Amino acid sequence: MAGETHVGIRELRSDLAAHVRRAGAGDPVVVTVDGKPIARLVPLGDGGDPSLDDLIAAGLLEPPRRSETPPPPQPNDPVAGMRIDDVLHDLRGR
């Protein structure tokens, strides 16, 4: 990402307020530990938390492989309203 500022954890601790202000102004701050990036400070968006579609578009999530969803349990399910011991008794008896 262009314009990112990489900051070691020690530098972040010593001047946290300045780095948070920088991130809030739109310049992402990448936090490193032993030279390896581990976190990114970015400004909060207007919409709050990103939606799943936003995360998929950003490449952070993969879309589901199946488009169909399993059907919800039906109210006329034969075990609905039965006690668990009766259900187990019926299953063991088969």
N, CA and C atoms as a LAMMPS dump frame, in Angstrom:
ITEM: TIMESTEP
0
ITEM: NUMBER OF ATOMS
282
ITEM: BOX BOUNDS ff ff ff
-5.0000000000000000e+02 5.0000000000000000e+02
-5.0000000000000000e+02 5.0000000000000000e+02
-5.0000000000000000e+02 5.0000000000000000e+02
ITEM: ATOMS id mol type element x y z
1 1 1 N 0.846 -1.167 0
2 1 2 C 0 0 0
3 1 3 C 0.896 1.236 0
4 2 1 N 0.694 2.154 -0.916
5 2 2 C 1.507 3.354 -1.021
6 2 3 C 1.224 4.282 0.147
7 3 1 N 2.272 4.968 0.597
8 3 2 C 2.085 5.936 1.658
9 3 3 C 2.079 5.333 3.057
10 4 1 N 2.328 4.046 3.159
11 4 2 C 2.363 3.428 4.49
12 4 3 C 3.634 3.844 5.219
13 5 1 N 3.529 3.983 6.498
14 5 2 C 4.678 4.253 7.347
15 5 3 C 4.929 3.018 8.185
16 6 1 N 6.131 2.48 8.133
17 6 2 C 6.482 1.313 8.938
18 6 3 C 7.126 1.788 10.232
19 7 1 N 6.639 1.264 11.333
20 7 2 C 7.09 1.695 12.653
21 7 3 C 7.351 0.462 13.503
22 8 1 N 8.515 0.438 14.128
23 8 2 C 8.822 -0.633 15.066
24 8 3 C 8.009 -0.471 16.337
25 9 1 N 7.835 -1.558 17.05
26 9 2 C 6.996 -1.54 18.242
27 9 3 C 7.543 -0.582 19.298
28 10 1 N 8.847 -0.471 19.427
29 10 2 C 9.425 0.468 20.41
30 10 3 C 9.104 1.909 20.044
31 11 1 N 9.274 2.242 18.76
32 11 2 C 8.963 3.602 18.317
33 11 3 C 7.473 3.896 18.488
34 12 1 N 6.64 2.899 18.211
35 12 2 C 5.196 3.08 18.386
36 12 3 C 4.873 3.389 19.848
37 13 1 N 5.473 2.649 20.759
38 13 2 C 5.227 2.872 22.188
39 13 3 C 5.668 4.265 22.622
40 14 1 N 6.794 4.718 22.086
41 14 2 C 7.318 6.005 22.535
42 14 3 C 6.527 7.188 21.994
43 15 1 N 5.864 7.037 20.862
44 15 2 C 5.122 8.159 20.286
45 15 3 C 3.785 7.69 19.718
46 16 1 N 3.031 6.972 20.537
47 16 2 C 1.772 6.37 20.096
48 16 3 C 0.788 7.406 19.574
49 17 1 N 0.616 8.499 20.282
50 17 2 C -0.383 9.502 19.892
51 17 3 C -0.11 10.036 18.49
52 18 1 N 1.148 10.303 18.162
53 18 2 C 1.483 10.83 16.84
54 18 3 C 1.173 9.812 15.746
55 19 1 N 1.451 8.537 16.006
56 19 2 C 1.2 7.506 14.994
57 19 3 C -0.296 7.267 14.814
58 20 1 N -1.053 7.344 15.888
59 20 2 C -2.505 7.189 15.78
60 20 3 C -3.096 8.365 15.003
61 21 1 N -2.599 9.573 15.279
62 21 2 C -3.068 10.743 14.516
63 21 3 C -2.733 10.6 13.037
64 22 1 N -1.541 10.108 12.742
65 22 2 C -1.128 9.911 11.347
66 22 3 C -2.066 8.919 10.662
67 23 1 N -2.358 7.809 11.336
68 23 2 C -3.275 6.819 10.756
69 23 3 C -4.663 7.409 10.585
70 24 1 N -5.117 8.184 11.561
71 24 2 C -6.421 8.807 11.476
72 24 3 C -6.523 9.805 10.342
73 25 1 N -5.402 10.391 9.961
74 25 2 C -5.377 11.356 8.854
75 25 3 C -5.339 10.665 7.498
76 26 1 N -5.263 9.318 7.495
77 26 2 C -5.312 8.597 6.224
78 26 3 C -4.008 7.965 5.805
79 27 1 N -2.94 8.117 6.575
80 27 2 C -1.66 7.501 6.256
81 27 3 C -1.522 6.238 7.104
82 28 1 N -1.777 5.065 6.531
83 28 2 C -1.704 3.833 7.331
84 28 3 C -0.335 3.648 7.97
85 29 1 N -0.34 3.125 9.175
86 29 2 C 0.889 2.858 9.918
87 29 3 C 0.991 1.351 10.1
88 30 1 N 2.071 0.775 9.574
89 30 2 C 2.315 -0.657 9.719
90 30 3 C 3.249 -0.849 10.902
91 31 1 N 2.817 -1.667 11.845
92 31 2 C 3.608 -1.929 13.051
93 31 3 C 4.437 -3.186 12.807
94 32 1 N 5.724 -3.09 13.097
95 32 2 C 6.616 -4.228 12.887
96 32 3 C 7.207 -4.704 14.212
97 33 1 N 7.494 -5.988 14.256
98 33 2 C 8.224 -6.582 15.378
99 33 3 C 9.369 -7.363 14.759
100 34 1 N 10.567 -7.037 15.156
101 34 2 C 11.771 -7.637 14.575
102 34 3 C 11.788 -7.482 13.057
103 35 1 N 11.295 -6.345 12.575
104 35 2 C 11.31 -6.059 11.146
105 35 3 C 10.196 -6.71 10.341
106 36 1 N 9.338 -7.49 11.002
107 36 2 C 8.247 -8.177 10.295
108 36 3 C 6.935 -7.448 10.564
109 37 1 N 6.188 -7.102 9.519
110 37 2 C 4.898 -6.435 9.721
111 37 3 C 3.917 -7.36 10.44
112 38 1 N 3.248 -6.82 11.478
113 38 2 C 2.287 -7.65 12.211
114 38 3 C 0.921 -6.999 12.342
115 39 1 N 0.847 -5.677 12.176
116 39 2 C -0.441 -5.003 12.337
117 39 3 C -0.442 -3.731 11.505
118 40 1 N -1.64 -3.242 11.234
119 40 2 C -1.78 -2.006 10.479
120 40 3 C -2.795 -1.109 11.18
121 41 1 N -2.421 0.137 11.429
122 41 2 C -3.339 1.143 11.952
123 41 3 C -3.893 1.907 10.763
124 42 1 N -5.199 1.927 10.648
125 42 2 C -5.858 2.639 9.55
126 42 3 C -7.015 3.448 10.128
127 43 1 N -7.472 4.47 9.417
128 43 2 C -8.591 5.248 9.938
129 43 3 C -9.876 4.435 9.935
130 44 1 N -10.75 4.755 10.875
131 44 2 C -12.061 4.123 10.888
132 44 3 C -12.863 4.646 9.709
133 45 1 N -13.613 3.764 9.074
134 45 2 C -14.46 4.182 7.971
135 45 3 C -15.75 4.79 8.489
136 46 1 N -16.474 5.449 7.598
137 46 2 C -17.742 6.06 7.98
138 46 3 C -18.791 5.021 8.321
139 47 1 N -18.703 3.841 7.699
140 47 2 C -19.736 2.835 7.881
141 47 3 C -19.499 1.895 9.041
142 48 1 N -18.449 2.106 9.817
143 48 2 C -18.169 1.192 10.917
144 48 3 C -17.474 -0.054 10.402
145 49 1 N -17.882 -1.196 10.888
146 49 2 C -17.254 -2.454 10.492
147 49 3 C -17.542 -2.763 9.033
148 50 1 N -16.555 -3.333 8.324
149 50 2 C -16.782 -3.674 6.918
150 50 3 C -17.744 -4.848 6.793
151 51 1 N -18.473 -4.873 5.695
152 51 2 C -19.379 -5.986 5.434
153 51 3 C -18.576 -7.145 4.856
154 52 1 N -19.195 -8.314 4.76
155 52 2 C -18.522 -9.456 4.144
156 52 3 C -18.176 -9.156 2.699
157 53 1 N -19.061 -8.448 1.987
158 53 2 C -18.78 -8.081 0.594
159 53 3 C -17.55 -7.179 0.509
160 54 1 N -17.401 -6.246 1.47
161 54 2 C -16.221 -5.375 1.494
162 54 3 C -14.949 -6.199 1.697
163 55 1 N -14.998 -7.156 2.618
164 55 2 C -13.83 -7.991 2.899
165 55 3 C -13.48 -8.888 1.718
166 56 1 N -14.491 -9.395 1.029
167 56 2 C -14.252 -10.213 -0.169
168 56 3 C -13.629 -9.358 -1.254
169 57 1 N -14.159 -8.128 -1.459
170 57 2 C -13.635 -7.227 -2.479
171 57 3 C -12.186 -6.84 -2.185
172 58 1 N -11.834 -6.737 -0.911
173 58 2 C -10.466 -6.379 -0.531
174 58 3 C -9.52 -7.575 -0.597
175 59 1 N -10.056 -8.767 -0.864
176 59 2 C -9.229 -9.958 -0.951
177 59 3 C -8.887 -10.56 0.395
178 60 1 N -9.584 -10.126 1.436
179 60 2 C -9.301 -10.637 2.779
180 60 3 C -10.106 -11.884 3.105
181 61 1 N -11.176 -12.124 2.369
182 61 2 C -12.001 -13.327 2.519
183 61 3 C -12.273 -13.911 1.156
184 62 1 N -12.523 -15.191 1.133
185 62 2 C -12.941 -15.841 -0.106
186 62 3 C -14.454 -16 -0.076
187 63 1 N -15.106 -15.801 -1.221
188 63 2 C -16.557 -16.004 -1.235
189 63 3 C -16.875 -17.476 -1.017
190 64 1 N -18.077 -17.783 -0.555
191 64 2 C -18.427 -19.189 -0.333
192 64 3 C -18.387 -19.964 -1.632
193 65 1 N -18.011 -21.212 -1.532
194 65 2 C -17.938 -22.059 -2.727
195 65 3 C -19.312 -22.567 -3.139
196 66 1 N -20.205 -22.722 -2.173
197 66 2 C -21.571 -23.154 -2.464
198 66 3 C -22.485 -21.954 -2.362
199 67 1 N -23.385 -21.836 -3.286
200 67 2 C -24.299 -20.7 -3.23
201 67 3 C -25.577 -21.041 -2.473
202 68 1 N -25.896 -22.315 -2.398
203 68 2 C -27.131 -22.689 -1.703
204 68 3 C -26.876 -22.793 -0.198
205 69 1 N -27.872 -22.498 0.562
206 69 2 C -27.783 -22.634 2.009
207 69 3 C -28.64 -23.821 2.426
208 70 1 N -28.247 -24.493 3.48
209 70 2 C -29.058 -25.634 3.905
210 70 3 C -30.442 -25.157 4.345
211 71 1 N -31.455 -25.975 4.112
212 71 2 C -32.798 -25.567 4.507
213 71 3 C -32.916 -25.495 6.027
214 72 1 N -33.728 -24.586 6.523
215 72 2 C -33.904 -24.498 7.973
216 72 3 C -34.666 -25.716 8.482
217 73 1 N -34.513 -26.043 9.756
218 73 2 C -35.254 -27.177 10.297
219 73 3 C -36.765 -26.949 10.147
220 74 1 N -37.441 -28.005 9.795
221 74 2 C -38.887 -27.91 9.578
222 74 3 C -39.625 -28.135 10.889
223 75 1 N -40.693 -27.378 11.109
224 75 2 C -41.436 -27.555 12.359
225 75 3 C -42.101 -28.921 12.465
226 76 1 N -42.302 -29.588 11.339
227 76 2 C -42.928 -30.908 11.388
228 76 3 C -41.892 -32.026 11.446
229 77 1 N -40.675 -31.682 11.885
230 77 2 C -39.624 -32.665 12.068
231 77 3 C -40.129 -33.706 13.076
232 78 1 N -39.938 -34.998 12.793
233 78 2 C -40.505 -36.025 13.668
234 78 3 C -39.991 -35.971 15.107
235 79 1 N -38.811 -35.38 15.345
236 79 2 C -38.314 -35.339 16.712
237 79 3 C -38.64 -34.025 17.408
238 80 1 N -39.226 -33.078 16.695
239 80 2 C -39.575 -31.804 17.331
240 80 3 C -40.632 -32.049 18.395
241 81 1 N -40.407 -31.521 19.564
242 81 2 C -41.361 -31.655 20.649
243 81 3 C -41.235 -32.952 21.428
244 82 1 N -40.283 -33.812 21.06
245 82 2 C -40.095 -35.062 21.788
246 82 3 C -38.997 -34.896 22.832
247 83 1 N -39.08 -35.629 23.886
248 83 2 C -38.027 -35.638 24.89
249 83 3 C -36.829 -36.389 24.334
250 84 1 N -35.646 -35.976 24.746
251 84 2 C -34.427 -36.581 24.21
252 84 3 C -34.336 -38.057 24.541
253 85 1 N -34.806 -38.479 25.714
254 85 2 C -34.729 -39.906 26.048
255 85 3 C -35.666 -40.728 25.155
256 86 1 N -36.811 -40.15 24.752
257 86 2 C -37.7 -40.851 23.826
258 86 3 C -37.066 -40.967 22.446
259 87 1 N -36.392 -39.921 22.005
260 87 2 C -35.717 -39.952 20.704
261 87 3 C -34.641 -41.02 20.717
262 88 1 N -33.821 -41.059 21.779
263 88 2 C -32.769 -42.067 21.868
264 88 3 C -33.355 -43.471 21.913
265 89 1 N -34.43 -43.647 22.624
266 89 2 C -35.066 -44.955 22.698
267 89 3 C -35.543 -45.392 21.306
268 90 1 N -36.149 -44.469 20.568
269 90 2 C -36.585 -44.796 19.213
270 90 3 C -35.418 -45.122 18.298
271 91 1 N -34.32 -44.369 18.41
272 91 2 C -33.164 -44.617 17.556
273 91 3 C -32.502 -45.945 17.889
274 92 1 N -32.411 -46.292 19.136
275 92 2 C -31.768 -47.545 19.535
276 92 3 C -32.629 -48.749 19.188
277 93 1 N -33.929 -48.513 19.139
278 93 2 C -34.844 -49.618 18.83
279 93 3 C -34.841 -49.989 17.373
280 94 1 N -34.3 -49.134 16.51
281 94 2 C -34.288 -49.413 15.061
282 94 3 C -33.15 -50.268 14.656
